[in-house]
């Protein structure tokens, strides 16, 4: 029996909304790597000033 094959489907002109969560330990919020990731995410998704882009516990 042959290997199972993956199947996929692509649609043109379709937009899907989803939530993105970047999760890290609060104890590491001062870690330079975490700070750098938060900066990149904020710039990439234009999150600066967005009240939804905040730390929660």
C-alpha angles and dihedrals in degrees: 000000000000128000116280111257125224117234129202141172129211125199126200121228095011123137123193125191121215138160120252118207124193105193125193138152114273088226088065098049090110093049109120092227092053092046090050092050091049090051093050092047092048091050095043096049096030092240099151108127094005107134090213090062098075139115118264131183 
